[in-house]
Amino acid sequence: MIPTILADDELLARQKLRQMLLDEGEIQLVGESATTSETLELVRQQKPDLLFLDIRMHGKDAFDVVRELSLDPDFPMPTIVFTTAHDGYALRAFEVHAADYLLKPFTSERLKVAIRRATLQIQSRQKPQPAISSQGAAANNPYANRIVFKSRGRILFLPVSSIRWIGAEENYVRICTEGESYLLREPIGRLEEKLDPQLFLRVHRSSIVNLQFVKEVRTESSGESVVILMNGQRLSMSRSYRSRINEWLTHN
């Protein structure tokens, strides 16, 4: 069972979510709150594993709750699932490592997904951490492991491991996975800074590739260098970036 607290200032919303959570066998509700001050007191008292947290409540907002709980380095922070009717906070939710971001109204199926994600995060926190190697532990990796953005009315939490390549389109980037592509308003250079350079390589001023999906690098008869992905897609490689992939090959 997962000790869980539900925080929402709307009584009807709280009642609905309470019933949905009670229908989930692995959830154990240990308290409810309607304000940020009540939430802080209850979380400190109960030390739950999971907190369903409405972003806009009476008093301070949900991010103030997270910040105040984080002030004590010895306090066991709960895994957080944000619940809100507003989609404008998704990026901030990602920055505080929320397990999920539920847009009201949500279905029981969508709630199950959030609980599954939260459970995985709880389990990863409870596992003993391996010793830090000279290359650094994955838990301390400063690079993003997922990208959060809005697409077609949805808030997407896209694992970076599913990205095959990224292309610049003026002030946007197109993020390409196996079967879909998403347009995100962000300069390619800023996105590159968030990605692990051991996994993602800039091969052109307008493209980045996930090295897991690179089949080969080839120099054509014309002298042009190209990167060929596993699916056969070809991406141009600038001469100025060729040294990067040679350096990567030397160290791998």
C-alpha positions as CSV (number, residue, x, y, z in Angstrom):
1,M,0.0,0.0,0.0
2,I,1.1,3.5,-0.8
3,P,0.5,6.1,2.0
4,T,-1.1,9.0,0.2
5,I,-2.3,12.5,1.0
6,L,-4.9,14.4,-1.2
7,A,-4.7,18.2,-1.2
8,D,-7.3,20.2,-3.1
9,D,-9.3,23.3,-2.0
10,E,-12.4,22.3,-4.0
11,L,-14.6,20.0,-2.0
12,L,-16.2,18.3,-5.0
13,A,-12.9,17.8,-6.7
14,R,-11.5,16.3,-3.5
15,Q,-14.4,14.0,-3.1
16,K,-14.2,12.8,-6.7
17,L,-10.5,12.1,-6.5
18,R,-10.9,10.5,-3.1
19,Q,-13.3,8.0,-4.5
20,M,-11.2,7.3,-7.6
21,L,-8.2,6.7,-5.3
22,L,-10.1,4.4,-3.0
23,D,-10.9,2.3,-6.1
24,E,-7.2,1.8,-6.6
25,G,-6.2,-1.1,-4.4
26,E,-2.6,0.0,-3.8
27,I,-3.5,3.5,-2.5
28,Q,-3.9,4.1,1.3
29,L,-5.3,7.6,2.0
30,V,-3.8,8.9,5.2
31,G,-5.1,12.4,5.1
32,E,-6.7,15.3,3.1
33,S,-6.2,19.0,3.2
34,A,-7.8,22.1,1.6
35,T,-5.1,24.8,2.1
36,T,-1.4,25.0,1.6
37,S,-0.8,25.4,5.4
38,E,-2.9,22.4,6.2
39,T,-1.0,20.5,3.5
40,L,2.4,21.4,5.0
41,E,1.3,20.4,8.5
42,L,-0.2,17.1,7.3
43,V,2.7,16.0,5.1
44,R,5.2,16.8,7.9
45,Q,3.1,14.8,10.3
46,Q,2.2,11.8,8.1
47,K,5.3,11.6,5.9
48,P,3.4,10.1,3.0
49,D,5.0,8.4,0.0
50,L,2.7,10.1,-2.4
51,L,1.0,13.5,-2.5
52,F,-1.7,14.5,-5.0
53,L,-1.3,18.3,-4.9
54,D,-3.7,20.9,-6.5
55,I,-1.6,23.8,-7.8
56,R,-4.0,26.6,-6.9
57,M,-5.2,26.5,-3.3
58,H,-5.9,29.0,-0.6
59,G,-2.8,30.6,0.7
60,K,0.5,29.9,-1.1
61,D,0.6,27.8,-4.3
62,A,1.7,24.2,-4.7
63,F,5.3,25.2,-5.6
64,D,5.6,27.0,-2.3
65,V,4.6,23.8,-0.6
66,V,7.3,21.9,-2.5
67,R,9.9,24.6,-1.7
68,E,9.1,24.7,2.0
69,L,9.3,20.9,2.3
70,S,12.6,21.0,0.5
71,L,14.2,23.3,3.0
72,D,14.8,20.4,5.3
73,P,17.3,18.1,3.6
74,D,16.5,15.3,6.0
75,F,12.8,15.4,5.3
76,P,11.6,12.5,3.1
77,M,10.0,14.3,0.2
78,P,6.9,12.6,-1.1
79,T,6.5,11.8,-4.8
80,I,4.2,14.4,-6.2
81,V,1.4,14.3,-8.7
82,F,0.0,17.7,-9.6
83,T,-3.7,18.1,-10.3
84,T,-5.0,21.3,-11.9
85,A,-7.4,22.8,-14.4
86,H,-4.5,24.9,-15.8
87,D,-2.0,23.7,-18.3
88,G,0.5,26.5,-17.9
89,Y,2.4,25.0,-15.0
90,A,3.7,21.8,-16.7
91,L,7.2,23.0,-17.2
92,R,7.5,24.1,-13.5
93,A,6.1,20.7,-12.5
94,F,8.8,19.0,-14.5
95,E,11.5,21.2,-12.9
96,V,10.5,19.9,-9.4
97,H,10.5,16.3,-10.6
98,A,6.8,15.7,-10.4
99,A,5.8,12.1,-11.3
100,D,2.9,13.4,-13.4
101,Y,0.6,16.4,-14.2
102,L,-3.1,15.7,-14.3
103,L,-5.3,18.1,-16.1
104,K,-8.8,18.3,-14.7
105,P,-11.1,16.7,-15.6
106,F,-9.2,13.4,-15.9
107,T,-10.4,9.8,-16.3
108,S,-9.8,6.8,-14.1
109,E,-7.6,5.4,-16.9
110,R,-5.4,8.6,-16.9
111,L,-5.2,8.4,-13.1
112,K,-4.0,4.8,-13.3
113,V,-1.1,6.0,-15.6
114,A,-0.2,8.7,-13.0
115,I,-0.2,6.2,-10.2
116,R,1.9,3.8,-12.2
117,R,4.5,6.6,-12.8
118,A,4.4,7.6,-9.2
119,T,4.9,4.0,-8.1
120,L,8.0,3.7,-10.3
121,Q,9.4,6.9,-8.9
122,I,8.8,5.8,-5.3
123,Q,10.4,2.4,-6.0
124,S,13.5,4.1,-7.5
125,R,13.9,6.3,-4.4
126,Q,13.6,3.4,-2.1
127,K,16.2,1.3,-3.8
128,P,19.7,1.5,-2.4
129,Q,21.8,3.9,-4.5
130,P,24.9,2.4,-6.2
131,A,28.3,3.7,-5.4
132,I,29.2,6.7,-7.6
133,S,31.7,5.7,-10.3
134,S,34.2,8.0,-11.9
135,Q,31.6,8.7,-14.6
136,G,28.9,9.6,-12.1
137,A,25.8,7.9,-11.0
138,A,22.7,8.1,-13.2
139,A,20.8,9.5,-10.2
140,N,23.1,12.6,-10.3
141,N,22.9,13.0,-14.0
142,P,22.2,16.8,-14.5
143,Y,20.7,16.3,-18.0
144,A,17.0,15.9,-18.7
145,N,15.5,12.4,-18.9
146,R,12.2,13.7,-20.3
147,I,10.9,16.8,-22.0
148,V,7.5,18.4,-21.0
149,F,5.5,20.4,-23.5
150,K,2.0,21.1,-24.8
151,S,0.9,19.5,-28.0
152,R,-2.6,19.4,-29.5
153,G,-4.2,20.2,-26.2
154,R,-2.2,17.6,-24.3
155,I,0.6,17.9,-21.8
156,L,3.3,15.4,-22.9
157,F,6.0,14.0,-20.8
158,L,8.3,12.6,-23.5
159,P,11.2,10.4,-22.4
160,V,14.4,11.6,-24.2
161,S,15.3,8.0,-24.8
162,S,12.5,7.8,-27.4
163,I,13.8,10.8,-29.4
164,R,15.6,9.8,-32.7
165,W,16.6,13.2,-33.9
166,I,15.8,16.8,-33.5
167,G,15.7,19.4,-36.3
168,A,15.7,23.2,-36.1
169,E,12.9,25.1,-37.9
170,E,13.5,28.8,-37.5
171,N,12.5,29.6,-33.8
172,Y,11.2,26.0,-33.3
173,V,12.6,22.5,-33.1
174,R,10.9,19.4,-34.4
175,I,11.4,16.5,-32.1
176,C,11.1,13.2,-34.0
177,T,10.3,9.8,-32.4
178,E,9.7,6.4,-34.1
179,G,6.2,7.3,-35.2
180,E,5.5,10.9,-34.4
181,S,7.0,14.4,-34.5
182,Y,6.3,17.4,-32.3
183,L,7.0,21.1,-32.9
184,L,8.3,22.9,-29.8
185,R,9.0,26.6,-29.6
186,E,12.6,26.6,-28.3
187,P,16.0,27.3,-30.0
188,I,17.9,24.1,-30.8
189,G,20.9,25.4,-28.9
190,R,18.9,25.7,-25.6
191,L,17.5,22.2,-26.1
192,E,20.9,20.8,-26.8
193,E,22.1,22.1,-23.4
194,K,19.5,19.9,-21.6
195,L,20.5,16.7,-23.4
196,D,23.3,14.3,-22.3
197,P,26.2,14.7,-24.8
198,Q,27.0,11.1,-24.4
199,L,23.7,10.2,-25.9
200,F,22.9,13.2,-28.2
201,L,25.2,14.7,-30.7
202,R,24.9,17.9,-32.7
203,V,25.8,16.9,-36.3
204,H,24.7,20.1,-38.1
205,R,23.7,23.6,-37.0
206,S,20.1,22.5,-37.5
207,S,20.1,18.9,-36.3
208,I,20.9,16.7,-33.3
209,V,20.8,12.9,-33.4
210,N,20.3,10.3,-30.7
211,L,23.4,8.1,-31.0
212,Q,21.4,5.0,-30.1
213,F,19.6,5.2,-33.4
214,V,22.7,6.0,-35.6
215,K,23.5,3.2,-38.1
216,E,26.5,4.7,-39.8
217,V,28.3,7.9,-40.8
218,R,29.3,8.0,-44.4
219,T,31.2,10.3,-46.7
220,E,29.5,10.5,-50.1
221,S,31.4,10.7,-53.4
222,S,30.6,14.4,-53.5
223,G,32.5,14.8,-50.2
224,E,29.4,15.5,-48.2
225,S,29.2,13.6,-44.9
226,V,25.8,12.1,-43.9
227,V,24.5,10.4,-40.8
228,I,22.3,7.4,-41.5
229,L,19.7,6.4,-38.9
230,M,18.5,2.8,-38.3
231,N,15.3,3.5,-40.2
232,G,17.3,4.7,-43.3
233,Q,16.8,8.4,-42.8
234,R,19.7,10.5,-43.9
235,L,20.8,13.7,-42.1
236,S,23.6,16.0,-43.4
237,M,26.6,16.4,-41.2
238,S,28.6,19.6,-41.3
239,R,32.4,19.5,-41.6
240,S,32.6,21.6,-38.4
241,Y,30.7,18.9,-36.5
242,R,32.5,15.9,-38.0
243,S,35.3,16.2,-35.3
244,R,32.6,15.8,-32.6
245,I,31.6,12.4,-33.8
246,N,35.2,11.3,-34.3
247,E,35.9,12.3,-30.7
248,W,32.9,10.4,-29.5
249,L,34.0,7.3,-31.4
250,T,37.4,7.5,-29.9
251,H,36.0,7.4,-26.3
252,N,33.4,4.7,-26.9
